[in-house]
Amino acid sequence: MQTVTVSPKFQVVIPKTIRESLKLKAGQKMSVLEYDGRIEMIPDREIAELRGFLKGINTDFERDADRL
């Protein structure tokens, strides 16, 4: 686990190893939310990046009768 410091302007620097592993870019937008006493930052992705991310998902399951 890495530690960051909150600046007087409430800014933090995301460590380089995390930026690289998530492929973050300067100026990229992120959604920020408070969840169960912690801060979560979720990178916004271009719609083109999401193409094919469900490829291979198993859709063979039984549906409720009212959901057909």
Buried (B, 14 or more C-beta within 10 A) or exposed (E): EEEEEEEEEEEEEEEEEEBEEEEBEEEEEEEEEEEEEEEEEEEEEEEEEEEEEEEEEEEEEEEEEEEE
